[in-house]
Amino acid sequence: MEAKAELNYCSVSAQKMRLVIDLVRGKSAEEALSILRFTNKKAAEPVSKLITSAMANAENNFGMNREDLVIYQIMANDAPLRKWRRFGARGRFKPILRRSSHVKVVLREKA
């Protein structure tokens, strides 16, 4: 049995999100939440909310035990760019790329 949760169009870039995701990959869900609580990164809050949502899905939809859940798979992919522009000196154009990401987590019970 697998419990899944997805976060789409998060306003943190996928590269920065992967730094936080690598801290919790393969850990138990309770341990991952305690790690994320003390991680000083902007991406830590949305990832912890996503894991909490996946844990709630596992409990309510599949009747899994909360203490036995392990992060089986977690990944962050690029989402569409928001392109902004700023005008520079001498009539030049300076593009600004606002990156975002899609995050997906899959939880399983310990075997």
SERO-4910 file (N, C-alpha, C, O; in steps of 0.05 Angstrom, whole numbers):
BEGIN
 pado doro    nc1    nc2    nc3   cac1   cac2   cac3    cc1    cc2    cc3    oc1    oc2    oc3
  Met    A     17    -24      0      0      0      0     18     25      0     38     26     14
  Glu    A      9     44    -15     24     70    -17      5     93    -13    -18     92    -21
  Ala    A     14    113      1     -1    138      5     15    160     -9     39    162     -6
  Lys    A      1    175    -25     14    196    -41      3    224    -34    -20    227    -25
  Ala    A     19    244    -40     11    272    -38     28    288    -58     51    281    -62
  Glu    A     16    308    -70     30    325    -89     27    354    -82      6    363    -71
  Leu    A     48    369    -87     48    398    -84     55    410   -111     77    406   -121
  Asn    A     37    425   -123     42    437   -149     46    467   -148     34    480   -131
  Tyr    A     64    477   -165     69    505   -168     78    518   -142     69    540   -134
  Cys    A     96    505   -128    108    517   -104    128    539   -113    142    535   -132
  Ser    A    129    561    -98    144    584   -107    174    582   -100    188    603   -101
  Val    A    184    559    -94    212    554    -89    223    538   -113    210    520   -123
  Ser    A    247    545   -122    258    531   -145    264    502   -138    268    495   -115
  Ala    A    264    485   -158    267    457   -155    295    450   -144    298    432   -128
  Gln    A    315    466   -151    342    462   -142    344    466   -111    357    451    -97
  Lys    A    331    487   -101    331    493    -73    314    473    -58    320    466    -35
  Met    A    292    464    -71    275    445    -58    289    418    -55    285    404    -34
  Arg    A    306    410    -74    320    385    -73    340    384    -50    345    363    -39
  Leu    A    351    407    -42    369    408    -19    355    400      7    367    386     23
  Val    A    330    408     10    315    401     33    305    372     31    305    357     51
  Ile    A    296    364      8    285    337      3    306    316      9    300    294     20
  Asp    A    331    321      2    353    302      6    358    296     36    368    275     43
  Leu    A    350    315     54    353    311     82    334    289     93    341    275    112
  Val    A    311    286     80    291    268     92    286    243     75    270    226     83
  Arg    A    298    240     53    294    217     35    302    191     50    324    189     60
  Gly    A    284    172     51    289    146     63    284    145     93    287    123    105
  Lys    A    278    167    106    274    167    135    245    160    141    228    160    123
  Ser    A    239    155    166    212    151    174    198    178    174    211    199    175
  Ala    A    171    178    171    157    203    167    158    221    193    160    245    190
  Glu    A    156    208    216    158    224    241    186    237    244    188    260    252
  Glu    A    207    222    237    234    232    239    238    255    219    251    275    225
  Ala    A    226    252    195    229    272    174    216    298    183    227    320    178
  Leu    A    193    297    196    180    321    206    196    335    228    197    360    228
  Ser    A    209    319    245    226    332    266    251    344    253    260    365    263
  Ile    A    262    333    232    285    344    219    277    371    205    291    391    207
  Leu    A    254    371    192    245    394    177    237    417    196    239    441    189
  Arg    A    229    410    220    221    431    239    244    449    246    241    473    252
  Phe    A    269    438    246    292    454    254    310    460    230    333    469    234
  Thr    A    300    456    206    316    463    182    310    492    175    287    501    173
  Asn    A    332    508    172    329    537    167    330    543    137    348    556    127
  Lys    A    310    533    123    306    537     94    277    544     88    259    535    102
  Lys    A    273    560     68    245    568     60    229    544     51    205    542     55
  Ala    A    243    524     38    229    501     27    221    481     48    206    463     42
  Ala    A    230    484     73    225    464     94    195    464    102    184    443    107
  Glu    A    182    487    102    154    488    111    135    475     91    119    459     99
  Pro    A    137    480     64    119    466     46    124    436     45    105    421     42
  Val    A    149    427     48    155    399     48    143    386     73    132    363     71
  Ser    A    145    398     96    133    387    120    103    385    118     91    366    127
  Lys    A     90    406    107     61    405    103     53    382     84     33    369     88
  Leu    A     70    378     63     64    357     44     67    329     57     50    312     52
  Ile    A     87    325     73     90    299     87     67    295    107     57    273    109
  Thr    A     59    316    121     37    314    139     11    306    124     -5    290    134
  Ser    A      7    318    100    -16    311     84    -16    282     75    -36    269     75
  Ala    A      8    273     67     11    245     58      6    226     82     -6    204     78
  Met    A     14    234    106      9    217    129    -21    216    136    -31    195    143
  Ala    A    -34    238    132    -63    239    137    -78    222    116    -97    208    122
  Asn    A    -68    222     91    -80    205     70    -76    176     77    -95    160     74
  Ala    A    -53    169     87    -47    141     94    -65    132    117    -76    109    116
  Glu    A    -69    149    137    -86    141    160   -115    139    152   -128    119    159
  Asn    A   -125    160    139   -154    161    134   -163    144    111   -185    132    112
  Asn    A   -148    142     90   -157    127     66   -149     98     66   -163     81     56
  Phe    A   -126     91     79   -116     64     77   -114     50    104   -107     27    105
  Gly    A   -118     65    126   -117     53    152    -89     45    161    -86     27    177
  Met    A    -69     58    151    -41     52    159    -35     64    186    -48     84    195
  Asn    A    -15     53    199     -6     63    225     14     86    221     32     84    204
  Arg    A     10    108    236     26    132    232     56    128    238     73    139    225
  Glu    A     62    111    258     90    106    266    105     89    247    130     89    248
  Asp    A     91     73    230    105     54    212    110     66    185    122     52    168
  Leu    A    103     91    180    106    102    153    134    111    148    148    123    164
  Val    A    144    105    123    171    112    114    168    127     88    151    121     72
  Ile    A    185    147     84    185    161     58    199    143     37    223    140     37
  Tyr    A    182    131     21    192    113      0    203    128    -24    224    120    -34
  Gln    A    190    149    -32    198    164    -55    190    193    -52    168    199    -43
  Ile    A    209    211    -58    202    240    -57    219    254    -78    243    249    -80
  Met    A    206    271    -94    221    284   -116    210    311   -121    186    317   -116
  Ala    A    227    328   -132    219    356   -140    227    360   -169    249    355   -177
  Asn    A    208    369   -185    212    374   -213    206    404   -219    193    417   -203
  Asp    A    216    413   -241    212    441   -249    183    445   -257    170    428   -270
  Ala    A    173    468   -250    147    478   -258    151    501   -278    174    509   -282
  Pro    A    130    511   -290    134    533   -309    146    558   -297    142    564   -273
  Leu    A    162    572   -313    175    596   -305    156    620   -307    138    620   -324
  Arg    A    159    639   -289    145    665   -292    167    684   -301    187    688   -287
  Lys    A    163    696   -324    184    713   -335    176    742   -330    155    752   -338
  Trp    A    194    756   -315    191    784   -310    213    799   -323    232    788   -333
  Arg    A    210    826   -325    231    841   -338    237    866   -322    219    877   -308
  Arg    A    261    874   -324    270    899   -311    286    914   -331    302    902   -346
  Phe    A    283    940   -333    297    955   -352    323    966   -340    323    977   -318
  Gly    A    345    962   -355    371    970   -345    380    996   -358    365   1010   -371
  Ala    A    405   1002   -353    417   1026   -364    420   1024   -394    422   1002   -405
  Arg    A    421   1047   -407    425   1049   -436    403   1034   -452    408   1024   -474
  Gly    A    379   1033   -441    357   1021   -456    359    991   -457    345    979   -474
  Arg    A    374    978   -440    377    949   -441    354    936   -425    340    949   -410
  Phe    A    352    910   -429    330    895   -418    343    873   -401    360    858   -410
  Lys    A    334    870   -376    345    850   -358    322    831   -350    305    838   -334
  Pro    A    323    806   -360    302    787   -353    305    776   -325    328    772   -316
  Ile    A    283    771   -312    282    758   -286    265    733   -289    243    734   -298
  Leu    A    277    710   -281    262    685   -283    254    676   -254    271    671   -237
  Arg    A    228    675   -249    218    666   -223    212    636   -226    192    628   -240
  Arg    A    228    620   -214    225    591   -217    206    580   -196    203    590   -174
  Ser    A    193    558   -203    175    544   -184    179    514   -188    193    505   -206
  Ser    A    166    498   -171    170    469   -172    145    454   -165    126    464   -153
  His    A    145    428   -174    125    409   -167    139    388   -149    160    379   -156
  Val    A    126    381   -127    138    361   -108    118    339   -105     94    343   -102
  Lys    A    128    314   -104    112    290   -101    124    272    -80    149    268    -80
  Val    A    108    262    -61    118    244    -40    101    219    -40     77    220    -43
  Val    A    114    196    -35    101    170    -33    110    158     -6    134    155     -1
  Leu    A     91    150     10     96    137     36     88    108     35     68    101     23
  Arg    A    104     91     48     98     63     51    102     54     80    115     68     96
  Glu    A     90     32     87     95     21    114    121      5    114    129     -6     94
  Lys    A    134      4    138    158    -11    141    152    -41    136    131    -51    145
  Ala    A    170    -54    122    166    -83    116    175   -100    139    173   -125    137
***
